[in-house]
């Protein structure tokens, strides 16, 4: 196993927060792979990378405030991961690749591109592949381009079916971004797949939004096929699994920052200090994040509110307990670090109250 320097074992970085549920899903998939324990990790669910609820499904120019805010926040997030000395880095959001690809040439960290990894995994495919995702991903043509470069014919949903996908993800009552998987969302997604297969003749479907595998898991797809909700011959391709497999097999490298981290804060940076836990394993980080989800939903429900998209989530960061240098660097940023899930019960309500006071 390659050691990239004399300070730490190989270290995987994961950026999530668009939404945090997708980051947990990626962590679960990494934990299912036998080589994951060979690596340290830093997983940062920075929800301030997401659009605010009122900004979703609108068209923004690069010079508009929402895009300037996302750019500066993404750039600083990447610099933070460089500061924490991750060797290889993955992004738990497909559509955000378009933004991050603009910034990554300036960041000396090995980036594992989920879209390219998924397209490469389909080399030699002779079938037409349906790409499912949010509007921005479909309009960006990121997957269509990557598949075409591999000689694969790609297609996308009709306008009506694309609207159903967005409803399944974003609906404030039953959408996946409300931190729940509902029957309504499952039915909408299955209807889209059945309709597109019937009209376009495709037999493979890429889940090109990291919310989609939360509803269309391997086990749920088997259940949908048994219930007649999905055709038996359809193959559902989980892009986040392709990323997980690559992250634990690539040998990356990074370089230290050449300036203090504070100097990378842009004018439009949207920053909220994350709730940080030092954990012994991916599994422990997942358990704590799931508990935070539960607390968040209950907190908002008691106040007659709901999770209105990814931006509403509390930013969180988890890192391997063996990564002593990460702990030291985070303490230098004057951010509290916790190391026991039982502490969460004592602090979480105050943390949520402080966070939501800004909304």
Backbone torsions as a table, in degrees:
resi	resn	phi	psi	omega
1	UNK	NA	129.6	-176.1
2	UNK	-72.7	133.9	170.6
3	UNK	-106.3	121.8	-172.4
4	UNK	-80.0	-21.6	172.5
5	UNK	-156.3	-174.6	-175.4
6	UNK	-88.1	3.3	-174.0
7	UNK	-100.0	-30.8	-175.2
8	UNK	-152.7	159.2	173.3
9	UNK	-71.8	165.7	177.6
10	UNK	-51.5	136.9	-170.6
11	UNK	-129.2	122.3	178.6
12	UNK	-92.5	134.6	172.8
13	UNK	-109.3	137.8	176.6
14	UNK	-127.2	128.1	174.2
15	UNK	-109.4	123.1	176.0
16	UNK	-130.1	-158.3	178.1
17	UNK	109.2	0.1	-176.7
18	UNK	-124.3	34.1	22.2
19	UNK	-115.2	-179.4	-179.4
20	UNK	-66.1	-28.8	178.2
21	UNK	-60.2	-37.1	179.2
22	UNK	-67.5	-34.7	176.4
23	UNK	-64.1	-42.1	177.9
24	UNK	-63.0	-41.5	178.4
25	UNK	-60.0	-42.7	177.7
26	UNK	-64.8	-41.7	177.7
27	UNK	-62.1	-40.1	176.9
28	UNK	-60.5	-42.4	-179.1
29	UNK	-69.0	-38.4	174.8
30	UNK	-62.0	-42.6	-178.8
31	UNK	-65.1	-22.2	179.9
32	UNK	-79.9	-9.9	-176.5
33	UNK	-94.5	137.6	-170.3
34	UNK	-64.1	-24.5	-175.4
35	UNK	-93.3	2.5	-173.7
36	UNK	-64.0	-29.8	-175.9
37	UNK	-72.8	-9.1	176.9
38	UNK	-75.2	-9.4	-172.6
39	UNK	-119.1	147.1	162.2
40	UNK	-80.6	167.2	179.0
41	UNK	-149.0	154.8	169.4
42	UNK	-131.7	119.3	180.0
43	UNK	-118.8	116.5	-174.7
44	UNK	-115.6	107.7	176.1
45	UNK	-90.5	83.3	-176.4
46	UNK	-92.6	92.5	-176.7
47	UNK	-66.8	-15.5	178.9
48	UNK	-74.2	-2.0	172.8
49	UNK	-79.2	-15.2	-175.9
50	UNK	-84.6	163.2	169.5
51	UNK	-68.8	147.5	169.5
52	UNK	-68.1	154.3	-175.7
53	UNK	-51.9	-40.2	-177.9
54	UNK	-74.8	-8.9	-178.5
55	UNK	-96.8	-13.8	-176.5
56	UNK	-66.8	143.1	176.6
57	UNK	66.2	25.7	171.7
58	UNK	-116.1	157.6	178.6
59	UNK	-93.6	124.4	-178.7
60	UNK	-121.3	139.5	173.1
61	UNK	-83.5	156.0	179.1
62	UNK	-57.6	-22.9	-179.1
63	UNK	-90.2	-2.8	178.3
64	UNK	-77.2	151.2	-175.8
65	UNK	-55.7	-44.2	179.6
66	UNK	-57.8	-37.9	-179.6
67	UNK	-76.1	-38.8	176.7
68	UNK	-62.6	-40.4	178.3
69	UNK	-63.5	-45.3	-179.1
70	UNK	-65.7	-38.3	-179.4
71	UNK	-63.6	-51.3	-177.9
72	UNK	-65.4	-34.9	179.1
73	UNK	-70.1	-40.4	177.1
74	UNK	-65.3	-42.8	-179.6
75	UNK	-62.3	-43.0	179.8
76	UNK	-69.2	-37.1	177.3
77	UNK	-60.9	-43.9	177.5
78	UNK	-63.4	-40.9	178.8
79	UNK	-65.8	-35.7	176.2
80	UNK	-62.4	-42.7	179.0
81	UNK	-66.0	-35.4	174.3
82	UNK	-65.4	-43.1	177.3
83	UNK	-57.7	-35.9	180.0
84	UNK	-86.5	7.7	169.2
85	UNK	62.9	40.6	172.3
86	UNK	-73.9	145.2	-177.9
87	UNK	-94.1	-37.5	174.5
88	UNK	-134.0	146.7	-167.3
89	UNK	-134.1	134.9	175.6
90	UNK	-124.9	153.0	-177.0
91	UNK	-115.7	117.8	-176.0
92	UNK	-85.1	47.6	176.8
93	UNK	-159.6	123.3	-178.5
94	UNK	-70.0	-51.9	-173.3
95	UNK	-64.2	-28.0	-179.8
96	UNK	-70.7	-11.5	178.2
97	UNK	-60.0	-33.2	-179.4
98	UNK	-61.4	-44.6	178.0
99	UNK	-68.8	-49.1	-174.5
100	UNK	-65.4	-31.9	178.1
101	UNK	-63.2	-26.6	177.7
102	UNK	-71.8	-27.3	-174.7
103	UNK	-97.8	-31.9	-170.4
104	UNK	-58.1	-32.2	178.0
105	UNK	-57.2	-21.0	179.6
106	UNK	-89.8	-7.3	-173.1
107	UNK	-108.3	113.5	-177.5
108	UNK	-80.9	62.6	175.7
109	UNK	-132.6	137.9	178.3
110	UNK	-65.1	120.0	-179.0
111	UNK	-104.4	129.1	177.4
112	UNK	-99.8	110.9	-172.4
113	UNK	-86.3	114.0	-176.9
114	UNK	-60.7	-39.1	-176.9
115	UNK	-68.6	-45.2	178.4
116	UNK	-65.8	-39.4	178.9
117	UNK	-62.1	-41.4	-179.3
118	UNK	-67.4	-44.5	179.0
119	UNK	-62.9	-41.8	179.6
120	UNK	-63.5	-35.4	-179.5
121	UNK	-66.1	-16.5	-179.1
122	UNK	-102.4	13.6	178.4
123	UNK	-51.1	133.7	178.7
124	UNK	86.6	-2.3	179.9
125	UNK	-65.9	130.5	-179.2
126	UNK	-100.1	-6.7	-177.3
127	UNK	-87.8	157.3	169.6
128	UNK	-75.1	134.3	-175.1
129	UNK	-111.5	125.5	176.9
130	UNK	-87.2	129.4	177.4
131	UNK	-102.7	122.5	177.1
132	UNK	-112.4	138.9	178.8
133	UNK	179.3	-175.3	177.9
134	UNK	-72.1	166.7	-176.3
135	UNK	-53.6	-47.0	-175.7
136	UNK	-62.0	-35.5	178.8
137	UNK	-68.7	-46.2	-179.3
138	UNK	-62.6	-43.2	-178.7
139	UNK	-68.8	-29.5	180.0
140	UNK	-71.4	-21.0	-178.7
141	UNK	64.0	20.7	-177.4
142	UNK	-58.8	-48.8	179.9
143	UNK	-72.5	-41.6	-179.9
144	UNK	-57.3	-42.9	179.7
145	UNK	-66.6	-46.3	-178.8
146	UNK	-62.2	-39.7	179.2
147	UNK	-69.7	-42.0	179.0
148	UNK	-60.1	-39.0	178.3
149	UNK	-63.3	-23.7	176.3
150	UNK	-92.6	6.6	-179.7
151	UNK	76.9	23.9	-176.4
152	UNK	-108.8	134.9	177.4
153	UNK	-79.3	126.7	-179.0
154	UNK	-116.1	149.0	175.8
155	UNK	-139.5	170.9	-177.7
156	UNK	-136.3	164.6	-177.4
157	UNK	-67.7	158.5	173.2
158	UNK	-65.9	168.6	179.3
159	UNK	-58.6	-45.2	-179.4
160	UNK	-64.5	-42.2	-179.7
161	UNK	-70.7	-33.3	175.7
162	UNK	-62.9	-37.5	177.2
163	UNK	-63.1	-37.4	177.7
164	UNK	-65.0	-39.6	179.0
165	UNK	-62.4	-44.8	179.8
166	UNK	-63.3	-37.3	178.3
167	UNK	-65.1	-42.0	-179.9
168	UNK	-64.1	-30.0	-178.4
169	UNK	-87.9	-43.6	-166.7
170	UNK	-107.5	-11.3	-177.5
171	UNK	-52.1	128.4	-174.8
172	UNK	-68.0	-14.8	-179.7
173	UNK	-98.4	-36.5	-175.4
174	UNK	-134.7	4.3	-177.6
175	UNK	-69.3	157.1	-176.7
176	UNK	-62.7	-31.3	-178.5
177	UNK	-72.7	-0.5	173.2
178	UNK	-86.8	12.3	178.9
179	UNK	66.5	33.2	175.8
180	UNK	-147.2	155.2	174.7
181	UNK	-112.7	115.6	-174.7
182	UNK	-111.4	160.8	177.2
183	UNK	-62.2	-37.5	-179.4
184	UNK	-60.5	-44.1	179.9
185	UNK	-65.5	-42.6	179.5
186	UNK	-60.6	-45.2	-178.0
187	UNK	-62.7	-44.5	179.9
188	UNK	-59.2	-45.6	-177.8
189	UNK	-66.3	-40.9	177.7
190	UNK	-65.1	-38.9	177.8
191	UNK	-61.1	-41.7	179.3
192	UNK	-61.8	-48.3	-177.9
193	UNK	-62.1	-46.6	-179.5
194	UNK	-60.6	-43.6	-178.1
195	UNK	-66.4	-43.2	-178.2
196	UNK	-69.3	-36.4	176.5
197	UNK	-64.1	-40.8	-179.6
198	UNK	-67.2	-37.9	-174.9
199	UNK	-91.0	-29.8	-174.9
200	UNK	-111.3	-10.3	175.9
201	UNK	73.9	17.2	179.3
202	UNK	-82.0	153.9	-180.0
203	UNK	-125.7	-4.3	177.4
204	UNK	-123.1	140.9	-177.5
205	UNK	-130.0	122.5	174.5
206	UNK	-91.0	125.4	174.4
207	UNK	-83.3	86.8	-171.4
208	UNK	-89.0	19.4	170.5
209	UNK	-134.4	131.5	-172.3
210	UNK	-72.1	-3.6	169.2
211	UNK	-77.6	-31.3	-172.4
212	UNK	-64.0	-41.2	177.9
213	UNK	-64.7	-15.2	176.7
214	UNK	-69.0	-32.5	178.6
215	UNK	-95.8	-33.3	-178.0
216	UNK	-107.0	64.8	177.1
217	UNK	-74.8	168.5	177.9
218	UNK	-59.3	-42.3	-177.9
219	UNK	-72.5	-39.5	-179.3
220	UNK	-68.8	-34.5	177.7
221	UNK	-64.9	-36.7	175.1
222	UNK	-62.6	-41.2	178.6
223	UNK	-65.5	-42.3	179.5
224	UNK	-64.0	-36.3	177.7
225	UNK	-67.2	-42.6	179.7
226	UNK	-64.2	-30.7	-179.9
227	UNK	-88.6	-0.6	-179.7
228	UNK	79.1	13.0	179.6
229	UNK	-84.0	-20.0	176.1
230	UNK	-132.7	146.9	176.0
231	UNK	-65.6	146.8	-178.7
232	UNK	-62.3	-32.0	-171.5
233	UNK	-89.0	-1.6	-177.2
234	UNK	-76.0	137.5	176.0
235	UNK	-110.3	118.9	-179.1
236	UNK	-97.7	122.0	-173.1
237	UNK	-105.4	120.3	-177.0
238	UNK	-93.5	106.3	-178.0
239	UNK	-64.1	-32.9	-178.0
240	UNK	-69.2	-27.8	174.2
241	UNK	-69.3	-38.0	175.9
242	UNK	-60.4	-39.4	178.1
243	UNK	-67.7	-44.7	-179.6
244	UNK	-58.0	-45.0	-179.4
245	UNK	-63.2	-38.6	-180.0
246	UNK	-70.9	-39.4	-177.0
247	UNK	-62.0	-34.5	-178.6
248	UNK	-91.9	6.5	178.3
249	UNK	-121.1	-23.3	179.2
250	UNK	-74.3	143.6	172.9
251	UNK	-106.9	102.2	-174.9
252	UNK	-99.1	-176.9	176.8
253	UNK	-157.3	159.1	178.9
254	UNK	-143.8	170.8	177.2
255	UNK	-124.1	149.8	179.8
256	UNK	-67.6	158.8	173.6
257	UNK	-62.6	145.2	178.1
258	UNK	-97.4	-9.0	176.6
259	UNK	-133.2	160.7	175.2
260	UNK	-57.7	146.1	-176.4
261	UNK	-55.6	-38.8	-176.7
262	UNK	-57.7	-28.4	-176.8
263	UNK	-71.3	-10.6	-179.3
264	UNK	-94.5	8.2	179.3
265	UNK	-81.7	111.9	-179.6
266	UNK	-78.6	169.8	-176.5
267	UNK	-59.7	-34.0	-173.5
268	UNK	-105.4	16.1	179.4
269	UNK	-55.8	131.1	175.9
270	UNK	-110.2	103.5	-170.6
271	UNK	-126.0	131.6	169.1
272	UNK	-130.7	124.1	-178.4
273	UNK	-55.0	131.0	-178.6
274	UNK	-76.0	156.5	169.4
275	UNK	-80.5	117.8	-168.6
276	UNK	-111.5	134.2	175.1
277	UNK	-127.9	132.2	169.9
278	UNK	-88.5	123.2	-172.4
279	UNK	-128.7	158.6	-177.8
280	UNK	-85.5	-16.2	-175.9
281	UNK	-162.2	165.7	172.5
282	UNK	-58.1	-40.2	-177.9
283	UNK	-60.2	-39.5	179.7
284	UNK	-68.1	-41.2	176.7
285	UNK	-60.8	-41.5	178.3
286	UNK	-62.2	-44.6	-179.4
287	UNK	-60.3	-44.0	-179.1
288	UNK	-66.5	-43.1	-179.4
289	UNK	-64.4	-38.4	177.2
290	UNK	-63.6	-38.6	177.5
291	UNK	-65.2	-38.0	177.7
292	UNK	-63.6	-41.5	175.6
293	UNK	-56.2	-47.4	-177.9
294	UNK	-60.9	-46.2	178.4
295	UNK	-60.7	-41.1	-177.3
296	UNK	-63.7	-48.1	179.9
297	UNK	-61.0	-44.7	180.0
298	UNK	-64.7	-41.6	-179.7
299	UNK	-59.7	-47.1	-178.6
300	UNK	-71.4	-38.9	179.7
301	UNK	-60.5	-42.0	179.2
302	UNK	-62.7	-19.4	179.8
303	UNK	-108.5	19.0	178.8
304	UNK	57.4	37.9	177.0
305	UNK	-125.3	171.2	176.8
306	UNK	-143.0	166.8	178.1
307	UNK	-71.7	103.1	-177.2
308	UNK	-94.9	65.8	177.4
309	UNK	95.8	174.1	-172.2
310	UNK	-63.2	-34.9	-175.5
311	UNK	-59.7	-24.2	-177.7
312	UNK	-76.2	-11.9	-177.4
313	UNK	-74.8	148.2	173.7
314	UNK	-70.4	125.3	176.5
315	UNK	-62.1	138.6	-178.3
316	UNK	-136.8	154.8	176.3
317	UNK	-144.1	134.2	178.7
318	UNK	-124.9	140.1	177.2
319	UNK	-143.8	156.2	-177.8
320	UNK	-65.1	134.0	-180.0
321	UNK	-60.3	-27.0	-179.9
322	UNK	-75.6	-10.4	-178.1
323	UNK	-85.8	75.4	-174.9
324	UNK	-60.9	-37.4	-178.4
325	UNK	-67.0	-32.5	177.1
326	UNK	-63.9	-44.6	179.4
327	UNK	-60.1	-44.8	-179.1
328	UNK	-62.4	-42.0	-177.8
329	UNK	-68.3	-37.7	178.9
330	UNK	-69.7	-37.2	176.8
331	UNK	-63.6	-33.8	177.2
332	UNK	-65.0	-23.1	176.8
333	UNK	-85.3	2.3	177.9
334	UNK	62.2	43.9	176.3
335	UNK	-115.2	133.3	179.5
336	UNK	-65.1	145.0	177.2
337	UNK	-124.4	131.9	179.4
338	UNK	-115.4	156.6	-174.8
339	UNK	-139.4	15.5	-177.3
340	UNK	-145.7	126.6	-178.1
341	UNK	-59.5	-28.1	-179.8
342	UNK	-66.6	-23.5	177.3
343	UNK	-66.0	-30.4	-176.6
344	UNK	-55.9	-41.3	-178.3
345	UNK	-61.1	-28.2	-176.4
346	UNK	-85.0	-28.5	-170.5
347	UNK	-109.5	-19.5	-164.9
348	UNK	-65.0	-40.3	-177.2
349	UNK	-62.6	-42.9	177.3
350	UNK	-65.2	-38.5	178.7
351	UNK	-63.7	-43.5	179.5
352	UNK	-67.0	-40.6	179.3
353	UNK	-61.7	-42.8	178.4
354	UNK	-63.7	-42.2	-176.3
355	UNK	-66.9	-47.4	-175.3
356	UNK	-77.2	-10.3	175.0
357	UNK	-65.5	-19.4	179.0
358	UNK	-83.0	-10.0	-173.3
359	UNK	-93.3	NA	NA
